Amino acid sequence: MPAAVQSAITPAPARATAEVLPVAIFLLLAVLPLVALSTGGGYLVSLGARIMIFAVAAVALDLLLGYGGLISFGHAAFIGLGAYAVGILAAHGMTDALIGLPAALVVSTLYAFLTGIVCLRTRGVYFIMITLAFGQMAYFTASSLAPYGGDDGLTIAARSTFAGFALIKSERAFYYLVFGCLLGSYLFCRALVASRFGRVLRGARENPVRIATIGFDVYRFQLAAYVIAGTLAGLSGFLLANATEFVSPAYMSWQRSGELIVMVLLGGLGSLNGAIIGTTVYLLTKEWLAGYTEN
């Protein structure tokens, strides 16, 4: 359906909400460090950065799950691969983001491409199980890397530098780096969903046979979406490694993948805004409940 026709038949209140909500979300995120500064709550800045890091991965997963109908239970593997790229390079003295970030993106993209070739040959529960299997393969591989901590994980001495300058050493500078990454990821996925690529992806979710009949290669479009989602999750892993200054096989576990799915479901499938809101609700609830029980 042409965008102009779709806009014309969409109720005005819905269109207004669709435009106002993301602006409100990103405005709130932008002013959070200022609020934390006035209240003396530095913890809010680190919590906000953590929420946005996982929101990047949730937005990427929503591209697959909400718009492509592809339930991936191995999405956390890409986060872990991005994080380990940073950690392993740092262990060898290469701490510059100009090396670490491209490495994280390349590793996660390559793994998404190689596994996606196999996973997307299946459908339904078989797709879920094979993505889970590949995710667990990455998890156990990381656990067996004895030179890099094995099960205990790997500590990173300091955050990445940019051309030798410690630009993200402070929490506020790092926060705004994460904010920029989330904003860029959101705008990219929003443009992608609104493009012909996104319309084909949504059509394939509803009726792949019909989309194939009219001349589109459904497999290629779904593989491209899978690789894009994996790359964005790798970006999330790069940010997570710098936020915690630590990498662990737990980043790749199926439980983490399950948490990402819950985040997307909480905000509503097929809503990039919802992926951010769902991540916020989930992590804030987790923080609140931690005050009552460790379990």
Disulfide bonds with the S-S distance in Angstrom:
none
